[in-house]
Amino acid sequence: MDDLKSNWVFSSFKIADLGVGIVAFPSGYICFIYNANCNKTIYIAAYWFLVHSSVANLCVLTWDRYTAIVHPL
């Protein structure tokens, strides 16, 4: 049962990283480097949400692996 929880956290982490790679960085290049006419408020909100969810998932995954190694049973 604990392995199922770990797989769910890892899948959530992969989805958050995919969102950062597909949504946040390419739209950042378009909005800020090429000075395109875009809504920067929506971009900044999406960027911070995706980055923070990715970091939070990484912290949860690290804690889960730490507890699995230190307290195996």
mmCIF file of the N, C-alpha and C atoms, coordinates in Angstrom:
data_MODEL
# 
_entry.id   MODEL 
# 
loop_
_atom_site.group_PDB 
_atom_site.id 
_atom_site.type_symbol 
_atom_site.label_atom_id 
_atom_site.label_alt_id 
_atom_site.label_comp_id 
_atom_site.label_asym_id 
_atom_site.label_entity_id 
_atom_site.label_seq_id 
_atom_site.pdbx_PDB_ins_code 
_atom_site.Cartn_x 
_atom_site.Cartn_y 
_atom_site.Cartn_z 
_atom_site.occupancy 
_atom_site.B_iso_or_equiv 
_atom_site.pdbx_formal_charge 
_atom_site.auth_seq_id 
_atom_site.auth_comp_id 
_atom_site.auth_asym_id 
_atom_site.auth_atom_id 
_atom_site.pdbx_PDB_model_num 
ATOM 1   N N  . MET A 1 1  ? 0.813  -1.196 0.000   1.00 0.00 ? 1  MET A N  1 
ATOM 2   C CA . MET A 1 1  ? 0.000  0.000  0.000   1.00 0.00 ? 1  MET A CA 1 
ATOM 3   C C  . MET A 1 1  ? 0.852  1.253  0.000   1.00 0.00 ? 1  MET A C  1 
ATOM 4   N N  . ASP A 1 2  ? 2.002  1.200  0.710   1.00 0.00 ? 2  ASP A N  1 
ATOM 5   C CA . ASP A 1 2  ? 2.882  2.356  0.757   1.00 0.00 ? 2  ASP A CA 1 
ATOM 6   C C  . ASP A 1 2  ? 3.511  2.617  -0.608  1.00 0.00 ? 2  ASP A C  1 
ATOM 7   N N  . ASP A 1 3  ? 3.745  1.544  -1.379  1.00 0.00 ? 3  ASP A N  1 
ATOM 8   C CA . ASP A 1 3  ? 4.315  1.704  -2.707  1.00 0.00 ? 3  ASP A CA 1 
ATOM 9   C C  . ASP A 1 3  ? 3.351  2.435  -3.634  1.00 0.00 ? 3  ASP A C  1 
ATOM 10  N N  . LEU A 1 4  ? 2.060  2.214  -3.466  1.00 0.00 ? 4  LEU A N  1 
ATOM 11  C CA . LEU A 1 4  ? 1.059  2.904  -4.274  1.00 0.00 ? 4  LEU A CA 1 
ATOM 12  C C  . LEU A 1 4  ? 1.075  4.399  -3.996  1.00 0.00 ? 4  LEU A C  1 
ATOM 13  N N  . LYS A 1 5  ? 1.238  4.786  -2.741  1.00 0.00 ? 5  LYS A N  1 
ATOM 14  C CA . LYS A 1 5  ? 1.321  6.196  -2.383  1.00 0.00 ? 5  LYS A CA 1 
ATOM 15  C C  . LYS A 1 5  ? 2.566  6.825  -2.997  1.00 0.00 ? 5  LYS A C  1 
ATOM 16  N N  . SER A 1 6  ? 3.671  6.124  -2.966  1.00 0.00 ? 6  SER A N  1 
ATOM 17  C CA . SER A 1 6  ? 4.918  6.626  -3.533  1.00 0.00 ? 6  SER A CA 1 
ATOM 18  C C  . SER A 1 6  ? 4.791  6.801  -5.044  1.00 0.00 ? 6  SER A C  1 
ATOM 19  N N  . ASN A 1 7  ? 4.151  5.861  -5.700  1.00 0.00 ? 7  ASN A N  1 
ATOM 20  C CA . ASN A 1 7  ? 3.958  5.987  -7.149  1.00 0.00 ? 7  ASN A CA 1 
ATOM 21  C C  . ASN A 1 7  ? 3.054  7.156  -7.487  1.00 0.00 ? 7  ASN A C  1 
ATOM 22  N N  . TRP A 1 8  ? 2.049  7.428  -6.671  1.00 0.00 ? 8  TRP A N  1 
ATOM 23  C CA . TRP A 1 8  ? 1.168  8.563  -6.919  1.00 0.00 ? 8  TRP A CA 1 
ATOM 24  C C  . TRP A 1 8  ? 1.934  9.873  -6.784  1.00 0.00 ? 8  TRP A C  1 
ATOM 25  N N  . VAL A 1 9  ? 2.776  9.980  -5.772  1.00 0.00 ? 9  VAL A N  1 
ATOM 26  C CA . VAL A 1 9  ? 3.577  11.190 -5.568  1.00 0.00 ? 9  VAL A CA 1 
ATOM 27  C C  . VAL A 1 9  ? 4.550  11.362 -6.727  1.00 0.00 ? 9  VAL A C  1 
ATOM 28  N N  . PHE A 1 10 ? 5.175  10.274 -7.161  1.00 0.00 ? 10 PHE A N  1 
ATOM 29  C CA . PHE A 1 10 ? 6.117  10.362 -8.273  1.00 0.00 ? 10 PHE A CA 1 
ATOM 30  C C  . PHE A 1 10 ? 5.409  10.751 -9.568  1.00 0.00 ? 10 PHE A C  1 
ATOM 31  N N  . SER A 1 11 ? 4.215  10.237 -9.802  1.00 0.00 ? 11 SER A N  1 
ATOM 32  C CA . SER A 1 11 ? 3.445  10.611 -10.993 1.00 0.00 ? 11 SER A CA 1 
ATOM 33  C C  . SER A 1 11 ? 3.042  12.081 -10.941 1.00 0.00 ? 11 SER A C  1 
ATOM 34  N N  . SER A 1 12 ? 2.653  12.541 -9.771  1.00 0.00 ? 12 SER A N  1 
ATOM 35  C CA . SER A 1 12 ? 2.319  13.956 -9.615  1.00 0.00 ? 12 SER A CA 1 
ATOM 36  C C  . SER A 1 12 ? 3.530  14.837 -9.873  1.00 0.00 ? 12 SER A C  1 
ATOM 37  N N  . PHE A 1 13 ? 4.695  14.399 -9.423  1.00 0.00 ? 13 PHE A N  1 
ATOM 38  C CA . PHE A 1 13 ? 5.933  15.131 -9.659  1.00 0.00 ? 13 PHE A CA 1 
ATOM 39  C C  . PHE A 1 13 ? 6.245  15.198 -11.151 1.00 0.00 ? 13 PHE A C  1 
ATOM 40  N N  . LYS A 1 14 ? 6.051  14.084 -11.868 1.00 0.00 ? 14 LYS A N  1 
ATOM 41  C CA . LYS A 1 14 ? 6.313  14.068 -13.306 1.00 0.00 ? 14 LYS A CA 1 
ATOM 42  C C  . LYS A 1 14 ? 5.376  15.007 -14.047 1.00 0.00 ? 14 LYS A C  1 
ATOM 43  N N  . ILE A 1 15 ? 4.111  15.037 -13.655 1.00 0.00 ? 15 ILE A N  1 
ATOM 44  C CA . ILE A 1 15 ? 3.142  15.918 -14.307 1.00 0.00 ? 15 ILE A CA 1 
ATOM 45  C C  . ILE A 1 15 ? 3.471  17.383 -14.047 1.00 0.00 ? 15 ILE A C  1 
ATOM 46  N N  . ALA A 1 16 ? 3.871  17.715 -12.823 1.00 0.00 ? 16 ALA A N  1 
ATOM 47  C CA . ALA A 1 16 ? 4.243  19.093 -12.505 1.00 0.00 ? 16 ALA A CA 1 
ATOM 48  C C  . ALA A 1 16 ? 5.482  19.516 -13.297 1.00 0.00 ? 16 ALA A C  1 
ATOM 49  N N  . ASP A 1 17 ? 6.481  18.639 -13.406 1.00 0.00 ? 17 ASP A N  1 
ATOM 50  C CA . ASP A 1 17 ? 7.668  18.967 -14.188 1.00 0.00 ? 17 ASP A CA 1 
ATOM 51  C C  . ASP A 1 17 ? 7.349  19.097 -15.669 1.00 0.00 ? 17 ASP A C  1 
ATOM 52  N N  . LEU A 1 18 ? 6.461  18.275 -16.154 1.00 0.00 ? 18 LEU A N  1 
ATOM 53  C CA . LEU A 1 18 ? 6.041  18.382 -17.545 1.00 0.00 ? 18 LEU A CA 1 
ATOM 54  C C  . LEU A 1 18 ? 5.350  19.719 -17.796 1.00 0.00 ? 18 LEU A C  1 
ATOM 55  N N  . GLY A 1 19 ? 4.526  20.148 -16.840 1.00 0.00 ? 19 GLY A N  1 
ATOM 56  C CA . GLY A 1 19 ? 3.873  21.457 -16.965 1.00 0.00 ? 19 GLY A CA 1 
ATOM 57  C C  . GLY A 1 19 ? 4.863  22.596 -16.980 1.00 0.00 ? 19 GLY A C  1 
ATOM 58  N N  . VAL A 1 20 ? 5.907  22.498 -16.170 1.00 0.00 ? 20 VAL A N  1 
ATOM 59  C CA . VAL A 1 20 ? 6.947  23.531 -16.167 1.00 0.00 ? 20 VAL A CA 1 
ATOM 60  C C  . VAL A 1 20 ? 7.653  23.551 -17.517 1.00 0.00 ? 20 VAL A C  1 
ATOM 61  N N  . GLY A 1 21 ? 7.985  22.386 -18.030 1.00 0.00 ? 21 GLY A N  1 
ATOM 62  C CA . GLY A 1 21 ? 8.721  22.316 -19.289 1.00 0.00 ? 21 GLY A CA 1 
ATOM 63  C C  . GLY A 1 21 ? 7.912  22.673 -20.510 1.00 0.00 ? 21 GLY A C  1 
ATOM 64  N N  . ILE A 1 22 ? 6.619  22.408 -20.479 1.00 0.00 ? 22 ILE A N  1 
ATOM 65  C CA . ILE A 1 22 ? 5.790  22.675 -21.653 1.00 0.00 ? 22 ILE A CA 1 
ATOM 66  C C  . ILE A 1 22 ? 5.114  24.039 -21.593 1.00 0.00 ? 22 ILE A C  1 
ATOM 67  N N  . VAL A 1 23 ? 4.704  24.480 -20.400 1.00 0.00 ? 23 VAL A N  1 
ATOM 68  C CA . VAL A 1 23 ? 3.935  25.723 -20.282 1.00 0.00 ? 23 VAL A CA 1 
ATOM 69  C C  . VAL A 1 23 ? 4.797  26.897 -19.836 1.00 0.00 ? 23 VAL A C  1 
ATOM 70  N N  . ALA A 1 24 ? 5.526  26.733 -18.751 1.00 0.00 ? 24 ALA A N  1 
ATOM 71  C CA . ALA A 1 24 ? 6.177  27.876 -18.107 1.00 0.00 ? 24 ALA A CA 1 
ATOM 72  C C  . ALA A 1 24 ? 7.348  28.427 -18.920 1.00 0.00 ? 24 ALA A C  1 
ATOM 73  N N  . PHE A 1 25 ? 8.305  27.599 -19.269 1.00 0.00 ? 25 PHE A N  1 
ATOM 74  C CA . PHE A 1 25 ? 9.502  28.117 -19.911 1.00 0.00 ? 25 PHE A CA 1 
ATOM 75  C C  . PHE A 1 25 ? 9.280  28.593 -21.348 1.00 0.00 ? 25 PHE A C  1 
ATOM 76  N N  . PRO A 1 26 ? 8.581  27.848 -22.203 1.00 0.00 ? 26 PRO A N  1 
ATOM 77  C CA . PRO A 1 26 ? 8.366  28.381 -23.554 1.00 0.00 ? 26 PRO A CA 1 
ATOM 78  C C  . PRO A 1 26 ? 7.548  29.673 -23.575 1.00 0.00 ? 26 PRO A C  1 
ATOM 79  N N  . SER A 1 27 ? 6.520  29.758 -22.742 1.00 0.00 ? 27 SER A N  1 
ATOM 80  C CA . SER A 1 27 ? 5.743  31.002 -22.720 1.00 0.00 ? 27 SER A CA 1 
ATOM 81  C C  . SER A 1 27 ? 6.563  32.141 -22.135 1.00 0.00 ? 27 SER A C  1 
ATOM 82  N N  . GLY A 1 28 ? 7.484  31.831 -21.229 1.00 0.00 ? 28 GLY A N  1 
ATOM 83  C CA . GLY A 1 28 ? 8.378  32.857 -20.695 1.00 0.00 ? 28 GLY A CA 1 
ATOM 84  C C  . GLY A 1 28 ? 9.285  33.419 -21.775 1.00 0.00 ? 28 GLY A C  1 
ATOM 85  N N  . TYR A 1 29 ? 9.807  32.551 -22.633 1.00 0.00 ? 29 TYR A N  1 
ATOM 86  C CA . TYR A 1 29 ? 10.639 33.031 -23.735 1.00 0.00 ? 29 TYR A CA 1 
ATOM 87  C C  . TYR A 1 29 ? 9.842  33.928 -24.663 1.00 0.00 ? 29 TYR A C  1 
ATOM 88  N N  . ILE A 1 30 ? 8.633  33.537 -24.967 1.00 0.00 ? 30 ILE A N  1 
ATOM 89  C CA . ILE A 1 30 ? 7.814  34.327 -25.882 1.00 0.00 ? 30 ILE A CA 1 
ATOM 90  C C  . ILE A 1 30 ? 7.448  35.668 -25.269 1.00 0.00 ? 30 ILE A C  1 
ATOM 91  N N  . CYS A 1 31 ? 7.037  35.669 -23.998 1.00 0.00 ? 31 CYS A N  1 
ATOM 92  C CA . CYS A 1 31 ? 6.586  36.905 -23.354 1.00 0.00 ? 31 CYS A CA 1 
ATOM 93  C C  . CYS A 1 31 ? 7.720  37.874 -23.048 1.00 0.00 ? 31 CYS A C  1 
ATOM 94  N N  . PHE A 1 32 ? 8.827  37.383 -22.517 1.00 0.00 ? 32 PHE A N  1 
ATOM 95  C CA . PHE A 1 32 ? 9.847  38.287 -22.008 1.00 0.00 ? 32 PHE A CA 1 
ATOM 96  C C  . PHE A 1 32 ? 11.014 38.533 -22.967 1.00 0.00 ? 32 PHE A C  1 
ATOM 97  N N  . ILE A 1 33 ? 11.439 37.551 -23.695 1.00 0.00 ? 33 ILE A N  1 
ATOM 98  C CA . ILE A 1 33 ? 12.587 37.744 -24.578 1.00 0.00 ? 33 ILE A CA 1 
ATOM 99  C C  . ILE A 1 33 ? 12.169 38.415 -25.879 1.00 0.00 ? 33 ILE A C  1 
ATOM 100 N N  . TYR A 1 34 ? 11.067 37.970 -26.473 1.00 0.00 ? 34 TYR A N  1 
ATOM 101 C CA . TYR A 1 34 ? 10.637 38.539 -27.740 1.00 0.00 ? 34 TYR A CA 1 
ATOM 102 C C  . TYR A 1 34 ? 9.655  39.694 -27.576 1.00 0.00 ? 34 TYR A C  1 
ATOM 103 N N  . ASN A 1 35 ? 9.351  40.055 -26.333 1.00 0.00 ? 35 ASN A N  1 
ATOM 104 C CA . ASN A 1 35 ? 8.433  41.161 -26.013 1.00 0.00 ? 35 ASN A CA 1 
ATOM 105 C C  . ASN A 1 35 ? 7.109  41.052 -26.768 1.00 0.00 ? 35 ASN A C  1 
ATOM 106 N N  . ALA A 1 36 ? 6.553  39.866 -26.771 1.00 0.00 ? 36 ALA A N  1 
ATOM 107 C CA . ALA A 1 36 ? 5.268  39.648 -27.431 1.00 0.00 ? 36 ALA A CA 1 
ATOM 108 C C  . ALA A 1 36 ? 4.157  40.280 -26.602 1.00 0.00 ? 36 ALA A C  1 
ATOM 109 N N  . ASN A 1 37 ? 3.052  40.543 -27.235 1.00 0.00 ? 37 ASN A N  1 
ATOM 110 C CA . ASN A 1 37 ? 1.905  41.129 -26.559 1.00 0.00 ? 37 ASN A CA 1 
ATOM 111 C C  . ASN A 1 37 ? 1.133  39.992 -25.884 1.00 0.00 ? 37 ASN A C  1 
ATOM 112 N N  . CYS A 1 38 ? 1.413  39.762 -24.602 1.00 0.00 ? 38 CYS A N  1 
ATOM 113 C CA . CYS A 1 38 ? 0.749  38.692 -23.876 1.00 0.00 ? 38 CYS A CA 1 
ATOM 114 C C  . CYS A 1 38 ? 0.392  39.181 -22.478 1.00 0.00 ? 38 CYS A C  1 
ATOM 115 N N  . ASN A 1 39 ? -0.494 38.479 -21.834 1.00 0.00 ? 39 ASN A N  1 
ATOM 116 C CA . ASN A 1 39 ? -0.908 38.830 -20.487 1.00 0.00 ? 39 ASN A CA 1 
ATOM 117 C C  . ASN A 1 39 ? 0.112  38.271 -19.502 1.00 0.00 ? 39 ASN A C  1 
ATOM 118 N N  . LYS A 1 40 ? 0.980  39.139 -19.003 1.00 0.00 ? 40 LYS A N  1 
ATOM 119 C CA . LYS A 1 40 ? 2.064  38.681 -18.133 1.00 0.00 ? 40 LYS A CA 1 
ATOM 120 C C  . LYS A 1 40 ? 1.570  38.297 -16.754 1.00 0.00 ? 40 LYS A C  1 
ATOM 121 N N  . THR A 1 41 ? 0.426  38.803 -16.330 1.00 0.00 ? 41 THR A N  1 
ATOM 122 C CA . THR A 1 41 ? -0.113 38.437 -15.027 1.00 0.00 ? 41 THR A CA 1 
ATOM 123 C C  . THR A 1 41 ? -0.501 36.963 -15.010 1.00 0.00 ? 41 THR A C  1 
ATOM 124 N N  . ILE A 1 42 ? -1.158 36.493 -16.051 1.00 0.00 ? 42 ILE A N  1 
ATOM 125 C CA . ILE A 1 42 ? -1.547 35.084 -16.137 1.00 0.00 ? 42 ILE A CA 1 
ATOM 126 C C  . ILE A 1 42 ? -0.299 34.209 -16.253 1.00 0.00 ? 42 ILE A C  1 
ATOM 127 N N  . TYR A 1 43 ? 0.682  34.675 -17.037 1.00 0.00 ? 43 TYR A N  1 
ATOM 128 C CA . TYR A 1 43 ? 1.915  33.896 -17.170 1.00 0.00 ? 43 TYR A CA 1 
ATOM 129 C C  . TYR A 1 43 ? 2.615  33.756 -15.826 1.00 0.00 ? 43 TYR A C  1 
ATOM 130 N N  . ILE A 1 44 ? 2.751  34.845 -15.080 1.00 0.00 ? 44 ILE A N  1 
ATOM 131 C CA . ILE A 1 44 ? 3.451  34.804 -13.800 1.00 0.00 ? 44 ILE A CA 1 
ATOM 132 C C  . ILE A 1 44 ? 2.721  33.906 -12.803 1.00 0.00 ? 44 ILE A C  1 
ATOM 133 N N  . ALA A 1 45 ? 1.388  33.977 -12.785 1.00 0.00 ? 45 ALA A N  1 
ATOM 134 C CA . ALA A 1 45 ? 0.609  33.116 -11.881 1.00 0.00 ? 45 ALA A CA 1 
ATOM 135 C C  . ALA A 1 45 ? 0.790  31.643 -12.246 1.00 0.00 ? 45 ALA A C  1 
ATOM 136 N N  . ALA A 1 46 ? 0.725  31.317 -13.525 1.00 0.00 ? 46 ALA A N  1 
ATOM 137 C CA . ALA A 1 46 ? 0.902  29.923 -13.958 1.00 0.00 ? 46 ALA A CA 1 
ATOM 138 C C  . ALA A 1 46 ? 2.333  29.451 -13.684 1.00 0.00 ? 46 ALA A C  1 
ATOM 139 N N  . TYR A 1 47 ? 3.306  30.331 -13.922 1.00 0.00 ? 47 TYR A N  1 
ATOM 140 C CA . TYR A 1 47 ? 4.704  29.971 -13.690 1.00 0.00 ? 47 TYR A CA 1 
ATOM 141 C C  . TYR A 1 47 ? 4.945  29.647 -12.220 1.00 0.00 ? 47 TYR A C  1 
ATOM 142 N N  . TRP A 1 48 ? 4.502  30.514 -11.323 1.00 0.00 ? 48 TRP A N  1 
ATOM 143 C CA . TRP A 1 48 ? 4.743  30.281 -9.898  1.00 0.00 ? 48 TRP A CA 1 
ATOM 144 C C  . TRP A 1 48 ? 3.977  29.066 -9.396  1.00 0.00 ? 48 TRP A C  1 
ATOM 145 N N  . PHE A 1 49 ? 2.753  28.860 -9.894  1.00 0.00 ? 49 PHE A N  1 
ATOM 146 C CA . PHE A 1 49 ? 1.993  27.677 -9.487  1.00 0.00 ? 49 PHE A CA 1 
ATOM 147 C C  . PHE A 1 49 ? 2.717  26.401 -9.913  1.00 0.00 ? 49 PHE A C  1 
ATOM 148 N N  . LEU A 1 50 ? 3.158  26.347 -11.158 1.00 0.00 ? 50 LEU A N  1 
ATOM 149 C CA . LEU A 1 50 ? 3.811  25.142 -11.657 1.00 0.00 ? 50 LEU A CA 1 
ATOM 150 C C  . LEU A 1 50 ? 5.157  24.898 -10.985 1.00 0.00 ? 50 LEU A C  1 
ATOM 151 N N  . VAL A 1 51 ? 5.931  25.955 -10.793 1.00 0.00 ? 51 VAL A N  1 
ATOM 152 C CA . VAL A 1 51 ? 7.240  25.781 -10.161 1.00 0.00 ? 51 VAL A CA 1 
ATOM 153 C C  . VAL A 1 51 ? 7.091  25.377 -8.699  1.00 0.00 ? 51 VAL A C  1 
ATOM 154 N N  . HIS A 1 52 ? 6.170  26.017 -7.985  1.00 0.00 ? 52 HIS A N  1 
ATOM 155 C CA . HIS A 1 52 ? 5.983  25.667 -6.582  1.00 0.00 ? 52 HIS A CA 1 
ATOM 156 C C  . HIS A 1 52 ? 5.391  24.267 -6.411  1.00 0.00 ? 52 HIS A C  1 
ATOM 157 N N  . SER A 1 53 ? 4.501  23.866 -7.296  1.00 0.00 ? 53 SER A N  1 
ATOM 158 C CA . SER A 1 53 ? 3.972  22.508 -7.195  1.00 0.00 ? 53 SER A CA 1 
ATOM 159 C C  . SER A 1 53 ? 5.055  21.478 -7.513  1.00 0.00 ? 53 SER A C  1 
ATOM 160 N N  . SER A 1 54 ? 5.935  21.801 -8.435  1.00 0.00 ? 54 SER A N  1 
ATOM 161 C CA . SER A 1 54 ? 7.036  20.886 -8.741  1.00 0.00 ? 54 SER A CA 1 
ATOM 162 C C  . SER A 1 54 ? 7.993  20.768 -7.560  1.00 0.00 ? 54 SER A C  1 
ATOM 163 N N  . VAL A 1 55 ? 8.340  21.880 -6.944  1.00 0.00 ? 55 VAL A N  1 
ATOM 164 C CA . VAL A 1 55 ? 9.254  21.846 -5.792  1.00 0.00 ? 55 VAL A CA 1 
ATOM 165 C C  . VAL A 1 55 ? 8.593  21.162 -4.596  1.00 0.00 ? 55 VAL A C  1 
ATOM 166 N N  . ALA A 1 56 ? 7.320  21.431 -4.385  1.00 0.00 ? 56 ALA A N  1 
ATOM 167 C CA . ALA A 1 56 ? 6.617  20.783 -3.274  1.00 0.00 ? 56 ALA A CA 1 
ATOM 168 C C  . ALA A 1 56 ? 6.552  19.271 -3.478  1.00 0.00 ? 56 ALA A C  1 
ATOM 169 N N  . ASN A 1 57 ? 6.285  18.834 -4.697  1.00 0.00 ? 57 ASN A N  1 
ATOM 170 C CA . ASN A 1 57 ? 6.277  17.399 -4.983  1.00 0.00 ? 57 ASN A CA 1 
ATOM 171 C C  . ASN A 1 57 ? 7.653  16.784 -4.788  1.00 0.00 ? 57 ASN A C  1 
ATOM 172 N N  . LEU A 1 58 ? 8.708  17.516 -5.145  1.00 0.00 ? 58 LEU A N  1 
ATOM 173 C CA . LEU A 1 58 ? 10.058 17.015 -4.936  1.00 0.00 ? 58 LEU A CA 1 
ATOM 174 C C  . LEU A 1 58 ? 10.357 16.859 -3.449  1.00 0.00 ? 58 LEU A C  1 
ATOM 175 N N  . CYS A 1 59 ? 9.914  17.812 -2.639  1.00 0.00 ? 59 CYS A N  1 
ATOM 176 C CA . CYS A 1 59 ? 10.120 17.719 -1.187  1.00 0.00 ? 59 CYS A CA 1 
ATOM 177 C C  . CYS A 1 59 ? 9.361  16.533 -0.590  1.00 0.00 ? 59 CYS A C  1 
ATOM 178 N N  . VAL A 1 60 ? 8.126  16.327 -1.016  1.00 0.00 ? 60 VAL A N  1 
ATOM 179 C CA . VAL A 1 60 ? 7.335  15.194 -0.521  1.00 0.00 ? 60 VAL A CA 1 
ATOM 180 C C  . VAL A 1 60 ? 7.958  13.875 -0.955  1.00 0.00 ? 60 VAL A C  1 
ATOM 181 N N  . LEU A 1 61 ? 8.415  13.807 -2.189  1.00 0.00 ? 61 LEU A N  1 
ATOM 182 C CA . LEU A 1 61 ? 9.054  12.584 -2.677  1.00 0.00 ? 61 LEU A CA 1 
ATOM 183 C C  . LEU A 1 61 ? 10.346 12.308 -1.925  1.00 0.00 ? 61 LEU A C  1 
ATOM 184 N N  . THR A 1 62 ? 11.112 13.343 -1.631  1.00 0.00 ? 62 THR A N  1 
ATOM 185 C CA . THR A 1 62 ? 12.348 13.168 -0.874  1.00 0.00 ? 62 THR A CA 1 
ATOM 186 C C  . THR A 1 62 ? 12.057 12.689 0.539   1.00 0.00 ? 62 THR A C  1 
ATOM 187 N N  . TRP A 1 63 ? 11.051 13.277 1.175   1.00 0.00 ? 63 TRP A N  1 
ATOM 188 C CA . TRP A 1 63 ? 10.685 12.852 2.533   1.00 0.00 ? 63 TRP A CA 1 
ATOM 189 C C  . TRP A 1 63 ? 10.189 11.404 2.537   1.00 0.00 ? 63 TRP A C  1 
ATOM 190 N N  . ASP A 1 64 ? 9.414  11.037 1.522   1.00 0.00 ? 64 ASP A N  1 
ATOM 191 C CA . ASP A 1 64 ? 8.904  9.670  1.436   1.00 0.00 ? 64 ASP A CA 1 
ATOM 192 C C  . ASP A 1 64 ? 10.044 8.670  1.281   1.00 0.00 ? 64 ASP A C  1 
ATOM 193 N N  . ARG A 1 65 ? 11.007 8.972  0.429   1.00 0.00 ? 65 ARG A N  1 
ATOM 194 C CA . ARG A 1 65 ? 12.148 8.072  0.241   1.00 0.00 ? 65 ARG A CA 1 
ATOM 195 C C  . ARG A 1 65 ? 13.023 8.036  1.490   1.00 0.00 ? 65 ARG A C  1 
ATOM 196 N N  . TYR A 1 66 ? 13.176 9.171  2.163   1.00 0.00 ? 66 TYR A N  1 
ATOM 197 C CA . TYR A 1 66 ? 13.955 9.214  3.407   1.00 0.00 ? 66 TYR A CA 1 
ATOM 198 C C  . TYR A 1 66 ? 13.334 8.314  4.475   1.00 0.00 ? 66 TYR A C  1 
ATOM 199 N N  . THR A 1 67 ? 12.036 8.440  4.661   1.00 0.00 ? 67 THR A N  1 
ATOM 200 C CA . THR A 1 67 ? 11.377 7.616  5.673   1.00 0.00 ? 67 THR A CA 1 
ATOM 201 C C  . THR A 1 67 ? 11.381 6.137  5.274   1.00 0.00 ? 67 THR A C  1 
ATOM 202 N N  . ALA A 1 68 ? 11.327 5.850  3.979   1.00 0.00 ? 68 ALA A N  1 
ATOM 203 C CA . ALA A 1 68 ? 11.370 4.457  3.539   1.00 0.00 ? 68 ALA A CA 1 
ATOM 204 C C  . ALA A 1 68 ? 12.739 3.836  3.800   1.00 0.00 ? 68 ALA A C  1 
ATOM 205 N N  . ILE A 1 69 ? 13.797 4.639  3.721   1.00 0.00 ? 69 ILE A N  1 
ATOM 206 C CA . ILE A 1 69 ? 15.132 4.109  3.945   1.00 0.00 ? 69 ILE A CA 1 
ATOM 207 C C  . ILE A 1 69 ? 15.457 4.030  5.439   1.00 0.00 ? 69 ILE A C  1 
ATOM 208 N N  . VAL A 1 70 ? 15.109 5.070  6.190   1.00 0.00 ? 70 VAL A N  1 
ATOM 209 C CA . VAL A 1 70 ? 15.453 5.107  7.597   1.00 0.00 ? 70 VAL A CA 1 
ATOM 210 C C  . VAL A 1 70 ? 14.567 4.178  8.423   1.00 0.00 ? 70 VAL A C  1 
ATOM 211 N N  . HIS A 1 71 ? 13.281 4.101  8.116   1.00 0.00 ? 71 HIS A N  1 
ATOM 212 C CA . HIS A 1 71 ? 12.334 3.246  8.838   1.00 0.00 ? 71 HIS A CA 1 
ATOM 213 C C  . HIS A 1 71 ? 11.688 2.265  7.854   1.00 0.00 ? 71 HIS A C  1 
ATOM 214 N N  . PRO A 1 72 ? 12.387 1.221  7.459   1.00 0.00 ? 72 PRO A N  1 
ATOM 215 C CA . PRO A 1 72 ? 11.869 0.344  6.419   1.00 0.00 ? 72 PRO A CA 1 
ATOM 216 C C  . PRO A 1 72 ? 10.621 -0.442 6.799   1.00 0.00 ? 72 PRO A C  1 
ATOM 217 N N  . LEU A 1 73 ? 10.431 -0.738 8.062   1.00 0.00 ? 73 LEU A N  1 
ATOM 218 C CA . LEU A 1 73 ? 9.260  -1.530 8.434   1.00 0.00 ? 73 LEU A CA 1 
ATOM 219 C C  . LEU A 1 73 ? 8.434  -0.828 9.448   1.00 0.00 ? 73 LEU A C  1 
# 
